[in-house]
Amino acid sequence: MYAVIETGGKQYRVEVGTELEVELLEAEPGDNITIERVLLVADGDESTIGRPVIENAAVLAEVVRRDRGEKLISFKYRPKARTRVKKGHRQELMILRITDVKLGNKSAAADKKKADAAAKTERQRLEEAAAKQAAEDAALADKLAKTAAAKAPAKSSAAKDDTKATAKPSTKAAAKPAAKTTTKASTAKADTKKTATPRAKTQSGAADAKPAAKPKAKRAPTKKDE
């Protein structure tokens, strides 16, 4: 529900909780005032228009504080008269907070309280449901952690037994091939030594068996020599 009010020669659109600046009124900060010049009241699809004001409508407001507006400069100049007048003005204002809009038996403040209460109960219901769900999730997580911790020692003991059972055969099997490989390597070295010496001998024998160089043939005497 909102309303259109008139004060200080100006019109304002207000609803519950609105703060507005109006021209100075005869009230002190903290006072509650009633504005009776209500031009329009609208509630959803229904609206009431005054001619010029609505008789059974009123707007309640609380005076928050007094204030002053921005400085305005007024300058008057008359040519050929040597008159120049400069003035400054700051309007005295009052800050109002709207507390209720009434039209007959209807009250905007009462409707807002009901809506706030309904929203609060709905919020509380959602918070309770969320807390319940969180507690259930925490209990389930604890249960899963306990079961995992109980299964872990059994698995570790079984793994140790398996490692013990497999460790002995593997070491023996690994030792035997190592011994075989070493013996094979030693025999291979001995064979290479045996085969290397005859080659050397055959090479030396071949060098000795080479035929001696043939003597050069004597040249036959020629006529010049005679």
Secondary structure, DSSP 8 states (H G I E B T S, - for coil): -EEEEEETTEEEEEETT-EEEEE--S--TT-EEEE--EEEEEETTEEEE-SSS-TTEEEEEEEEEEEEEEEEEEEEEETTTTEEEEEEEEEEEEEEEEEEEEETTEEHHHHHHHHHHHHHHHHHHHHHHHHHHHHHHHHHHHHHHHHHHHHHHHHHHHHHHHHHHHHHHHHHHHHHHHHHHHHHHHHHHHHHHHHHHHHHHHHHHHHHTS------------TTT-
